[in-house]
Structure formats: C-alpha cells, structure tokens
Amino acid sequence: MSRTFHQPVLSLLAASMFSGAALAAAPGNDPAALAKIRDTALKSDWAYERLADMTDLIGPRLSGSAGAAAAVTQVADAMRKLGATVTLQPVKVAHWVRGEEKGELVDYRGRPAGVTQRVVLTTLGGSSATPAAGLVAPVIVVRSFDELKARAAEVKGRIVLFDVPFDQGMADRGQASQAYRQGSKYRTVGPRMAAEMGAAAALVRSVGGADFRLPHTGNSGMQDGARIPAAAVSTEDAMLMVRLAARGPLTMRLNLSPQTLPDADSFNVIADWPGTDKADEIVVVSGHLDSWDLATGANDDGTGVASAMGVIETLKKLDYRPRRTIRVIAWANEENGARGGLAYFEANKAALGKQIAAIESDSGAGRPFGLRASVIARDVAQFAPLQAVLEPMGAGAFQRTDVLGATDLHELELAGVPTFAPLLDTSTYFHYHHTAADTLDKVDPENLRRHVALMAATTWFLANTDKPVARWVDLVKE
C-alpha cells in the first residue's frame, strides 16, 4: 500500500503546480481509437482467466516461496504468448516463513477453574519466534503511541496490545486509504516501539473493517536487533481482551514460530510492447506479483497484475502499436520489502528522462471511478479526451494529487516521474486485505473488465501524447 512522503518533497511538488508542458493530441489518441480500446477490454475475460490461473493454480505468493517462483514463470509465459518481449530482472527478496501461530488467554479475573480462551491471531511479517514452549506474560492494553510512552514503566516483560479500531465509517465515505494509514501505523511502528521498551511481545488489533473474526496480517517493520514476537488479533478477540483487562490482570500464552531465512532469488517480470517512433521512451503499467501467505492474493494484488497484463492483450487484439514502449511490470516483494521497485529504479536511474509515466494498480478489484495522478495542476485539462472516453463506463473522474504514494513507484515518483493509479471503490477492500478471505470469489468479473479498460485506455493515451507529462523536478529547476 501507500507510503508517507517527507514535507520537503510535498513543498517542491506544490511549487511545480503553476507551470508545465501541455499534453498534445497524437494520431493514436483520437477518440475513435480510445473508444475501441475501451470497448475491446470491456468484452474480454482474458484478464480474469489469468487471475484465476494465478490464484487457483498457484495460490499464495509470499516472497521466497515456491508460489512466488511459480507466479514469475506463469506471468512470463503468458506475456510471451502475446508476443511481448519479456525480461526477468533479478531481485534479492526477503524470505520469511510463518510457522505455528497460537494465542490463549490463560488467566483473568473471574476465570472458572480449568477454563482458557483461544485468541484468533496471525503472525506479522518480520516477527521473531517465542520460545518453543510458548511465552506466558501479562497483557497491557494501550490505545495510542502517547499512552504507550506514558506507561513505559509498565511495558517491560509484558505483551502490549495496541487496541485501535479501523474506521469503517471513513472507508464507507471514500476515505479507505486514510483509514488504513491511521490503523496500520500501529502495525508498522508499534511492535518496534514496544520492543525498544522491553516488551515481551506485541499485538495489534487487526486493520480491517469486517468483523468476521478474521485476523489481518502485514509487515511489522521490525529489523534485526529489535525483533520480538508480534501478531495481529481479530477485532472480536481484541475487544474481548480489552473487556477482560478492564476487570483485572490478564495473562496470555503466545506460541509463534516464524523464521527469517536468508534472502532469496526472485524477479521482476518485465514485458515490453515496443513503440514505434519513440520506442526508447517508456510508459510503465504494473501491479505487484507477491501476496501474503494466508490466501491467494486475488485483490492484493492479483487484480493489479492481471489488469496490467490485459493492457497488452487488448492492444494485440486491435493490432495497435504505440509510439512509446508500453512496459508491463509484475513487481517482486511489495508486501515485505518493496525491493522490486527499488531494483527497477536502480537499474534505470541514469536515464530517468526515458521513464515517461508509471501506473500501478494496488487497491483491489472494486468498481473503477476514474484516475488518480501526481501531475501538475496545469496538465489536468489535457486529460479531458481520455476522461470523455471513460465517462460512458462511469470512470471519467480525475483526481490530481501532489504525491500518489504507490509503493513500487516510490523512487520513480520521488525522482519526478508522473505516476497514476485507478480511482476505485475501496469501501470493502479492507474487509479482505491481508486475510485468509482474499480469494478469487471476491472479484467481480465486470469490475475487472472495467479495470482493464481504464488501464488500457490510460496507458495508450500516455504512450501516444506528442509531449510527455511535465515533471515537477524539471519545473523546480527552471
């Protein structure tokens, strides 16, 4: 998901809003051509079939796993069959294995003799293991980082539970990403802070909106030298623990046996649909190939990869060749390291002027409403022809922002490459995100067809403009 950017970058981007180069119409960007791309994608289930191959035949694809390796081969083979030029870019990726995970409330005020209560939880990426026999320790409940700091003297030797509810009301009103950022910081920062204070372990209330007793995994952000056992607890079990802790002392037994293994070999799958007169200029369209290991990663992010692949399938059907090269990338290791995006940036940083624009889809398979883009304000009007073509399918909205924050495009965006993402309905995305329920049945084939139509039309539009979208770094230098 998204990253937070530093204020100096935001300031530079804001300063760039007042000037820029206009997008000019190219022969390939006439309304008829764009409409054909849209309509062709809306009639095809090719991307859904590829998503079914990925989720049903392979399943989970956590970095370093056999599933991740199989997905590289599967996507590369599918793109070669379309006639794309495929390159496998080597990436060293994190290799973390979940192991056993079990939680049990073994003592609390009013507990009947012989009674314990199971807690539904899942280990967080980067967690260390408990002793083989398990860890038994008292629980301390905190609701903010400020409360954790205020109670620092109580933390040592205890299991810290961060009880921060996910704001589903915010998600229902179009602010799911903000709700996720508010909750996920306790997962990505909380365990490290607890470790530094001497906590025995850390738990977080799951970052998700559906109360189906599903724990939501994710990366903990912990590094060697400051690792403790860490897990996400289902919403219902977090609420139970809070109620019991209010009655009196609460003690928990925690058994986690994850392993952090040596880095593994993996690849970014890069598939090029060569351009004509501007073939050395690149428009990236992408999703990340890895997923967490609890489910099959249909929403996160099988749909993004399948939709990006569908761009080339659509253009092949029409025998359309863009002016600039369209580059489909299935990124490695987004979930627990983002090393795929970094490897691509390092390989291309000497010629960033040739990276014209980059698209990443990583917000699930909800209905598309339009585009989000980190372009300067003066360039927004130039996307009107694209918006007009997307409006008939209800996807004509255009949401400009200074910083988009797509994880795999992080370095490219910081360096000034304009970035884009589908604007999607994410109101239910965090019901399934990082859970055992992120499976193919949650994906509506009609929404996926619209997703491909949006991605294909946008990619074609960017690949055929007479001038590339203005870069904020160039404008700041002027």
Legacy VTK file of the C-alpha trace (Angstrom):
# vtk DataFile Version 3.0
C-alpha trace
ASCII
DATASET POLYDATA
POINTS 478 float
0.000 0.000 0.000
0.904 3.654 0.134
3.878 5.344 1.743
4.213 8.638 3.565
6.447 11.252 1.910
8.507 13.939 3.574
7.310 17.555 3.633
10.200 18.964 1.540
9.096 16.782 -1.379
5.500 17.922 -0.937
6.639 21.543 -0.971
8.577 21.091 -4.193
5.630 19.354 -5.793
3.256 22.096 -4.729
5.586 24.694 -6.218
5.525 22.843 -9.523
1.762 23.179 -9.912
1.948 26.584 -11.524
3.745 25.699 -14.746
4.101 22.758 -17.080
4.137 21.301 -20.522
0.784 20.511 -22.061
-0.180 17.097 -23.340
-0.863 17.316 -27.045
-3.099 15.011 -29.023
-1.275 12.381 -31.090
-2.624 10.474 -34.109
-3.165 7.410 -31.953
-5.165 9.360 -29.365
-8.189 10.182 -31.460
-11.497 9.408 -29.677
-12.282 6.516 -32.010
-9.039 4.691 -31.166
-9.501 5.218 -27.438
-13.119 4.045 -27.638
-12.059 0.875 -29.461
-9.565 0.123 -26.698
-12.233 0.672 -24.059
-14.860 -1.453 -25.792
-12.461 -4.274 -26.635
-11.390 -4.567 -22.995
-14.994 -4.494 -21.789
-15.771 -7.557 -23.927
-12.830 -9.664 -22.746
-12.418 -12.028 -19.804
-8.764 -12.742 -20.629
-7.508 -10.879 -17.539
-9.989 -12.681 -15.270
-8.818 -16.020 -16.695
-5.211 -15.098 -15.941
-6.251 -14.073 -12.412
-7.949 -17.449 -11.974
-4.761 -19.183 -13.152
-2.715 -17.240 -10.630
-4.997 -17.650 -7.621
-6.443 -21.130 -8.199
-3.424 -22.921 -9.669
-0.681 -21.271 -7.597
-2.314 -19.729 -4.527
-0.266 -17.685 -2.028
2.851 -15.967 -3.382
4.892 -14.627 -0.458
8.432 -13.619 -1.407
10.862 -16.509 -1.331
8.144 -19.158 -1.611
7.572 -21.773 -4.296
4.338 -19.952 -5.143
6.188 -16.715 -5.835
8.597 -18.512 -8.157
5.740 -20.267 -9.977
3.965 -16.934 -10.495
7.038 -15.449 -12.172
7.086 -18.312 -14.664
3.327 -18.209 -15.234
3.161 -14.465 -15.953
6.288 -14.505 -18.105
4.912 -17.374 -20.216
1.534 -15.644 -20.677
3.186 -12.424 -21.837
5.486 -14.250 -24.265
2.428 -15.906 -25.824
1.067 -12.428 -26.552
4.276 -11.538 -28.366
5.706 -9.211 -25.731
9.448 -9.008 -25.160
9.946 -10.469 -21.686
12.855 -9.791 -19.342
13.280 -11.262 -15.875
15.070 -8.688 -13.722
16.827 -10.375 -10.756
15.812 -9.174 -7.282
17.040 -10.405 -3.901
13.935 -10.632 -1.720
13.092 -11.146 1.930
12.304 -14.743 2.839
10.136 -15.042 5.931
8.151 -18.161 6.882
5.103 -18.036 9.166
5.221 -21.290 11.131
2.857 -22.028 14.033
0.629 -19.310 15.492
-1.494 -19.733 18.596
-2.787 -17.477 21.333
-4.612 -18.365 24.534
-5.909 -16.354 27.490
-4.814 -18.410 30.466
-5.653 -16.219 33.452
-8.029 -13.342 34.185
-10.316 -12.198 36.956
-13.411 -14.436 37.181
-11.913 -17.292 35.140
-13.569 -20.614 36.054
-11.151 -23.361 37.055
-9.776 -25.255 34.075
-11.057 -22.711 31.530
-8.858 -20.912 28.965
-9.887 -18.982 25.864
-8.410 -19.249 22.388
-7.479 -15.995 20.634
-7.674 -15.846 16.836
-4.481 -14.214 15.616
-1.894 -14.303 12.855
1.820 -13.586 12.975
3.068 -10.298 11.498
5.811 -10.315 8.887
9.224 -9.800 10.447
8.143 -11.203 13.810
10.585 -13.250 15.833
9.614 -16.538 17.450
8.536 -17.204 21.002
10.324 -19.927 22.981
9.335 -23.386 21.740
7.154 -23.939 24.806
5.479 -20.592 24.295
5.580 -17.237 26.053
3.360 -16.561 29.062
3.120 -12.924 30.139
0.656 -10.297 31.407
-1.084 -8.101 28.858
-1.100 -4.295 28.820
-3.641 -2.541 26.587
-2.832 0.840 25.012
-4.834 2.921 22.546
-2.178 5.270 21.185
1.559 5.822 20.976
1.217 8.595 23.540
-0.361 6.171 26.011
2.404 3.652 25.339
5.030 6.276 26.161
3.146 7.434 29.244
3.035 3.865 30.565
6.580 2.938 29.554
7.410 1.744 33.075
4.704 -0.937 32.793
5.787 -2.325 29.433
8.900 -4.368 30.214
8.248 -8.089 30.152
4.608 -7.686 29.107
2.603 -8.328 25.962
1.487 -4.966 24.553
-1.881 -4.886 22.769
-2.488 -1.852 20.545
-6.277 -1.512 20.545
-7.010 0.913 17.692
-10.250 0.279 15.753
-10.350 0.545 11.970
-12.610 3.442 10.960
-15.037 1.692 8.606
-17.261 4.765 8.582
-14.408 6.663 6.973
-13.912 3.846 4.448
-17.622 3.867 3.591
-17.319 7.531 2.636
-14.441 7.162 0.210
-11.537 7.517 2.651
-10.468 3.877 2.992
-6.795 4.616 2.353
-6.727 7.234 5.100
-8.486 4.853 7.493
-5.900 2.199 6.653
-2.978 4.572 7.203
-4.366 5.554 10.609
-4.630 1.937 11.703
-1.635 0.357 10.006
0.919 2.647 11.658
0.343 0.675 14.852
1.298 -2.471 12.949
4.339 -0.984 11.199
5.693 1.128 14.074
4.091 -0.249 17.243
5.998 -3.550 17.574
9.353 -1.803 17.176
8.461 0.796 19.809
7.287 -1.933 22.170
10.500 -3.880 21.578
12.619 -0.845 22.384
10.749 -0.501 25.699
11.441 -4.110 26.649
8.082 -5.664 25.815
7.946 -9.453 25.648
5.666 -9.350 22.591
3.342 -7.022 20.676
-0.196 -7.493 19.389
-2.240 -5.182 17.188
-5.971 -5.066 16.626
-6.486 -6.136 13.005
-6.548 -3.324 10.462
-9.770 -4.073 8.611
-13.443 -3.243 8.531
-15.315 -6.559 8.606
-15.895 -8.192 11.983
-15.772 -11.822 10.830
-13.127 -12.897 13.367
-10.507 -12.687 10.619
-7.001 -11.582 11.596
-5.218 -9.304 9.100
-1.507 -9.917 8.653
1.061 -7.456 7.242
4.624 -6.362 7.720
5.692 -5.257 11.204
8.617 -3.092 10.138
10.901 -4.698 12.707
14.570 -5.238 11.880
17.332 -7.437 13.284
18.362 -6.277 16.734
14.863 -5.117 17.656
12.609 -8.089 16.914
10.029 -9.514 19.296
7.105 -11.874 18.687
4.315 -9.870 17.041
0.855 -10.762 15.797
-2.442 -9.264 14.677
-5.510 -10.211 16.705
-9.001 -10.413 15.225
-11.244 -7.463 16.058
-13.533 -9.599 18.222
-10.650 -11.069 20.213
-9.054 -7.672 20.724
-12.373 -6.416 22.116
-12.595 -9.466 24.393
-9.096 -8.842 25.716
-9.932 -5.189 26.375
-13.030 -6.180 28.356
-11.162 -8.771 30.397
-8.273 -6.379 31.066
-10.810 -3.876 32.415
-11.860 -6.479 35.018
-8.331 -7.027 36.292
-4.960 -8.583 35.370
-4.943 -10.550 32.104
-2.342 -13.192 31.210
-1.760 -14.721 27.793
0.178 -17.644 26.361
1.600 -16.931 22.899
3.147 -19.516 20.574
4.703 -18.179 17.357
7.387 -19.963 15.338
8.236 -17.794 12.313
11.657 -17.870 10.684
13.593 -15.135 8.913
15.655 -17.010 6.349
18.474 -15.731 4.099
17.336 -13.540 1.223
16.011 -15.479 -1.761
16.368 -15.017 -5.509
13.347 -13.668 -7.362
12.490 -11.460 -10.332
10.511 -8.523 -11.588
8.673 -9.765 -14.680
9.070 -7.060 -17.358
7.095 -7.371 -20.593
7.591 -4.751 -23.327
5.157 -3.903 -26.121
7.607 -1.959 -28.312
6.848 1.535 -29.512
7.350 2.992 -32.962
8.989 6.416 -33.361
9.585 6.914 -29.606
10.425 3.330 -28.666
13.181 4.362 -26.253
10.619 6.151 -24.060
8.754 4.005 -21.524
5.267 4.041 -20.036
5.039 1.554 -17.156
1.774 -0.186 -16.212
2.043 -2.517 -13.263
0.898 -4.439 -10.201
2.784 -6.483 -7.610
3.099 -10.238 -8.037
3.709 -11.273 -4.437
0.984 -11.759 -1.844
0.721 -12.661 1.794
0.518 -16.361 2.571
-2.900 -16.610 4.255
-4.884 -16.631 0.992
-4.430 -16.372 -2.768
-3.960 -12.615 -3.080
-6.828 -12.054 -5.515
-7.449 -8.429 -4.533
-3.943 -7.751 -3.260
-2.642 -7.723 -5.862
-3.580 -10.365 -8.401
-6.084 -7.968 -9.952
-3.401 -5.335 -10.469
-1.086 -7.741 -12.273
-3.873 -9.287 -14.373
-5.192 -5.842 -15.362
-1.734 -4.669 -16.398
-1.271 -7.840 -18.459
-4.672 -7.189 -20.017
-3.397 -3.896 -21.464
-1.152 -5.723 -23.920
-3.775 -8.381 -24.651
-6.224 -5.620 -25.591
-3.748 -3.847 -27.866
-2.752 -7.093 -29.559
-6.374 -7.827 -30.450
-6.592 -4.427 -32.120
-3.105 -4.661 -33.649
-2.315 -1.291 -32.078
1.314 -0.254 -31.726
2.025 2.779 -29.506
4.567 5.481 -30.219
6.284 4.846 -26.874
7.062 1.410 -25.477
4.454 0.122 -23.048
6.122 -1.826 -20.255
4.083 -4.192 -18.100
5.794 -4.958 -14.790
4.798 -7.576 -12.220
6.747 -6.367 -9.197
8.523 -8.656 -6.739
8.386 -8.257 -2.949
5.998 -5.343 -2.464
4.465 -6.768 0.697
7.512 -7.155 2.908
10.346 -5.147 1.447
9.445 -3.304 -1.793
12.733 -4.470 -3.269
11.330 -4.973 -6.760
10.533 -1.299 -7.178
13.914 -0.308 -5.783
15.764 -2.699 -8.113
13.988 -1.232 -11.142
14.792 2.309 -10.072
18.468 1.496 -9.539
18.667 -0.088 -12.982
17.059 2.935 -14.675
18.097 5.933 -12.579
20.782 7.009 -15.033
18.129 7.503 -17.739
15.038 8.603 -15.839
14.178 11.024 -18.616
13.140 8.000 -20.650
10.655 6.891 -17.965
7.726 8.990 -19.186
4.964 7.857 -16.815
4.181 4.957 -14.495
0.900 3.350 -13.474
0.404 0.948 -10.569
-2.837 -0.729 -9.556
-2.755 -1.920 -5.926
-6.120 -1.112 -4.368
-8.148 -4.193 -5.125
-10.885 -5.004 -7.607
-13.613 -2.523 -6.719
-15.515 -0.603 -9.368
-13.311 1.964 -11.168
-14.448 5.584 -10.981
-11.527 7.159 -12.831
-7.883 8.030 -12.250
-5.621 9.341 -9.526
-2.487 11.093 -10.728
0.519 13.022 -9.456
0.570 15.557 -12.271
0.861 19.330 -12.113
-2.363 21.335 -11.997
-1.954 22.892 -15.454
-1.790 19.449 -17.086
-5.089 18.187 -15.724
-7.176 19.735 -18.518
-5.129 17.871 -21.107
-6.646 14.573 -19.938
-10.142 15.672 -20.996
-10.167 13.475 -24.147
-9.312 10.430 -22.046
-11.950 11.310 -19.457
-14.570 11.683 -22.187
-13.875 8.153 -23.414
-14.020 6.714 -19.901
-17.215 8.511 -18.867
-19.635 6.097 -20.606
-18.491 3.325 -18.279
-18.647 5.603 -15.212
-14.886 6.104 -14.913
-14.373 9.678 -16.027
-13.250 11.165 -12.708
-9.729 12.624 -12.465
-8.219 13.183 -9.025
-4.966 15.156 -9.006
-2.583 14.932 -6.072
0.940 16.112 -5.347
2.090 12.640 -4.296
0.345 9.412 -5.231
2.435 7.177 -2.972
2.270 3.844 -4.841
4.793 1.613 -3.085
6.623 0.148 -6.076
6.725 3.531 -7.837
8.031 5.321 -4.738
11.552 6.026 -6.014
10.404 6.878 -9.531
7.864 9.361 -8.193
10.387 10.999 -5.861
12.636 11.426 -8.879
9.854 13.229 -10.750
8.243 10.548 -12.908
4.471 11.262 -13.095
2.530 8.389 -11.558
-1.038 7.157 -11.971
-3.425 4.681 -10.333
-7.043 3.655 -10.859
-9.518 5.501 -8.642
-11.526 2.592 -7.231
-14.330 1.843 -4.817
-12.338 0.621 -1.800
-15.162 0.701 0.745
-14.947 -3.079 1.289
-11.325 -3.624 0.237
-10.043 -3.809 3.815
-12.629 -6.450 4.722
-10.387 -8.988 2.963
-6.998 -7.275 2.665
-4.177 -9.423 4.108
-6.624 -12.085 5.357
-7.435 -15.705 4.568
-10.506 -14.429 2.681
-8.657 -12.656 -0.168
-9.743 -15.176 -2.798
-10.991 -15.158 -6.395
-14.688 -15.210 -5.473
-14.323 -11.664 -4.078
-13.519 -10.314 -7.556
-16.429 -9.191 -9.756
-15.546 -10.059 -13.395
-17.409 -6.983 -14.662
-15.381 -4.695 -12.422
-12.202 -6.373 -13.640
-13.189 -5.776 -17.280
-13.715 -2.098 -16.463
-10.390 -2.093 -14.650
-8.595 -3.358 -17.768
-10.451 -0.842 -19.956
-9.343 2.018 -17.711
-5.726 0.827 -17.571
-5.502 0.132 -21.297
-7.007 3.456 -22.400
-4.833 5.400 -19.937
-1.651 3.579 -20.907
-2.343 4.103 -24.614
-3.088 7.783 -24.049
0.193 8.344 -22.194
2.159 6.342 -24.762
0.887 8.455 -27.670
0.997 12.060 -26.469
3.188 14.402 -28.516
4.908 15.587 -25.339
5.392 13.668 -22.097
3.674 14.812 -18.928
5.601 17.583 -17.152
7.920 16.548 -14.323
7.932 18.541 -11.118
11.711 18.171 -10.704
12.295 19.843 -14.076
9.904 22.653 -13.256
11.575 23.374 -9.924
14.921 23.790 -11.726
13.506 26.436 -14.067
LINES 1 479
478 0 1 2 3 4 5 6 7 8 9 10 11 12 13 14 15 16 17 18 19 20 21 22 23 24 25 26 27 28 29 30 31 32 33 34 35 36 37 38 39 40 41 42 43 44 45 46 47 48 49 50 51 52 53 54 55 56 57 58 59 60 61 62 63 64 65 66 67 68 69 70 71 72 73 74 75 76 77 78 79 80 81 82 83 84 85 86 87 88 89 90 91 92 93 94 95 96 97 98 99 100 101 102 103 104 105 106 107 108 109 110 111 112 113 114 115 116 117 118 119 120 121 122 123 124 125 126 127 128 129 130 131 132 133 134 135 136 137 138 139 140 141 142 143 144 145 146 147 148 149 150 151 152 153 154 155 156 157 158 159 160 161 162 163 164 165 166 167 168 169 170 171 172 173 174 175 176 177 178 179 180 181 182 183 184 185 186 187 188 189 190 191 192 193 194 195 196 197 198 199 200 201 202 203 204 205 206 207 208 209 210 211 212 213 214 215 216 217 218 219 220 221 222 223 224 225 226 227 228 229 230 231 232 233 234 235 236 237 238 239 240 241 242 243 244 245 246 247 248 249 250 251 252 253 254 255 256 257 258 259 260 261 262 263 264 265 266 267 268 269 270 271 272 273 274 275 276 277 278 279 280 281 282 283 284 285 286 287 288 289 290 291 292 293 294 295 296 297 298 299 300 301 302 303 304 305 306 307 308 309 310 311 312 313 314 315 316 317 318 319 320 321 322 323 324 325 326 327 328 329 330 331 332 333 334 335 336 337 338 339 340 341 342 343 344 345 346 347 348 349 350 351 352 353 354 355 356 357 358 359 360 361 362 363 364 365 366 367 368 369 370 371 372 373 374 375 376 377 378 379 380 381 382 383 384 385 386 387 388 389 390 391 392 393 394 395 396 397 398 399 400 401 402 403 404 405 406 407 408 409 410 411 412 413 414 415 416 417 418 419 420 421 422 423 424 425 426 427 428 429 430 431 432 433 434 435 436 437 438 439 440 441 442 443 444 445 446 447 448 449 450 451 452 453 454 455 456 457 458 459 460 461 462 463 464 465 466 467 468 469 470 471 472 473 474 475 476 477
